[in-house]
Amino acid sequence: MPKRGAPESEEQAAGEGPRRRPTINDIARLAGVSKKTVSRVINASPYVQKETRERIEAVIAEHGYAPDPQARGLAFRRSFLIGLVYDNPNPQYVVNMQLGLLDGMKGSGFELVVHPCNRTSPTFLADLRAFVERQRLFGVVLTPSVSEDERVAALMADIGCEYVRVASVSVDAPEHMIETRDRLGGEAAAQHLADLGHKRVAFISGPPSFRSSRERREGFEAGLAARGLRLEADCAREGAYTFESGIECAHALLGLTPRPTAIFAGNDEMAAGVLQAARQMGVRVPEDLSVVGFDDFEIARRLWPSLTTIRTPTREIGRLAVERLMGLGDDGREPKDRLPSLVVRESTGPAA
């Protein structure tokens, strides 16, 4: 029996025995890059410079490196699954977010699983933990209002699951955040209506459990203040980000004396409800009432009259979120390309 530390054979003593299989750390060291960069090349990510990619591929070829699928699975919590966690009542938001995530995951080898949830449920956190642990997720993308819940971020940290939060303001470290800055959209809506001459304007918010509801209202009030106007107390109503709540709130607002000449709804679903209520009450849009929504989903272009709204690039945001989760970073485009912006259509016009 060979002594401890001695070669097990003459071949090994001569340096001609079986060589240790190279690891991803070896490849990173030999190529002079990080382990994450090697991983990007292995996963065919487009976000690696050509010279760096070619150098890494040459080292991989020279040393015969091949990733061990089983070892990769263990390193990534034994799965190539990314979870989307949401409690958003707007189905179009969820669809657009899923499309964006799939855009970002294309060619990466990862797959998407979804987890709708209810933050008011007494088993909310337990169910979420079970979902992450049962699927052995690589990571999760959290959307409003789940993303705004500090208990969820703490839970992900406790489990050891990577996460990225999509929220209207920054609520975490940059590597865990995609900030949508909804306040800017509220300001743009207010300035548009004020510039059209509207002075008595109304606002329908989403549910208070969504930080976006507060951000959009605060932005709207700031935009009005910049034009010397303010949101009257009787012109503010709380909706639920649903079509039905838009109808209900609009009926109440259009029954006021004097009634508002413009309504800003916190999303397109509620704005569609405002248009429906206006038709039911014989109020003409935009001759008697201007209406602005928020999101610019497909419904905004299909309504009659077509809806002036604040565009939020939800699909693009989803792509960025999953790329950040996978460590791919941004694509270098200016942040302004991903911020809320006003889209003017037929539902707004000059105040009578």
PyMOL commands that set and color helices and strands:
alter all, ss='L'
color gray80, all
select helices_A, chain A and resi 10-13+24-31+35-42+50-63+69-75+91-105+124-135+146-148+150-159+174-176+182-195+211-226+233-235+243-254+268-280+298-302+314-325+335-338
alter helices_A, ss='H'
color red, helices_A
select strands_A, chain A and resi 81-86+111-116+139-142+162-167+177-179+201-205+236-238+262-265+290-295+308-311+341-343
alter strands_A, ss='S'
color yellow, strands_A
deselect
rebuild
show_as cartoon
